[in-house]
Amino acid sequence: MSETKNKVMAERKYRSQLLTQSLFKVLGKGGTYLFLFLMALIVLFPFYWMLISSVKTLDEYRASVPTFWPPGAHATELRRSLHHGPAG
């Protein structure tokens, strides 16, 4: 009887360890992907800001409170900045 009890206890301990390892593996992958997503946002934000700034009017661009999306995105502003801006 004692041998059977030890066997059952060892099996429960094995299942518990397996569940814990699986949980940490999933959380580790989730944390990795969250970190990569945040880093991608940090890297891509300047490009987004540059593109959004190109379709803002001059008053919107110089406003003291920046907007993440201009109320009226104007393709004419982009066209004008490409034709009249310095092409260094």
N, C-alpha and C positions, 0 to 999 in steps of 0.2 A: 504494500500500500504506500509506503514511504517513497519507493522508487517511482511509482506512478504520479504521486504528488509532485515530486521534483521535476519530472518530465513535463507536467502541465505548467508548472511555474516557469521553467526554462522556455517553453513555447510562448507563454504570455510575454515574457521579457523580450524575446526575439521579435514578436509582433509589435511591441511598444517601441523598440529601437528602430524597427523598419518604418513605422509610422512617423517617428520623430525625424528620421533622416529624409524621408520623402517630403515632409513639411518644410524642413530647412532648405531642401533642394528647390522646391517651388518658390519659396520666399526669396531665395538667393537669385533665382532667375528673374523674378518680378522686380527685385531691387536693381538688378543690372539693367534691365530694359527701361526702368524709370529713370535711372541715371543717364543712360544713353539718350533718351528722349529729351531730358532737360538740357543736356549738352548740345544736342542738335538745335534746340530752340535758341540757345545762347549764340551759337555760331551763325544761324540763319537770320536772326533778328536784324542785324545791320543791313543785310541785303533787302529785307522787307522794308525797312525804314527808308532806304535809298529809293526804292521803286515807288513807295507811297509819296515820298517828298517830291518826286518828279511829276506827279499828277495834281499836286496842290497848287492853288493860286499863290501869288507872292505874299498876299496878306495872311493866308492860312499858314504859309511856311514860316513867316516871321512872328506869328502869334506867340504870346508868352506861355500859353497853355497848349502843349502839343496835342494833336489828335492822332489816334492810331488808325483811323479811317476817315478821310476827308468827307464832309457832308455831300459834296458834289465832285466826284472824281472827273477831271476834265482831260480828255485825250489831247485837246488843243494845247494845254499847258505842257504836256510831254513833247508834242511836236515843236512848240515854240522854244522849249529849252534845248532841244536837239539842234535846231537851226541857229539860234542866237547865242548859245552858251559857248564857252571856250572849249576847244577840242584839243587839249594839251597833248 
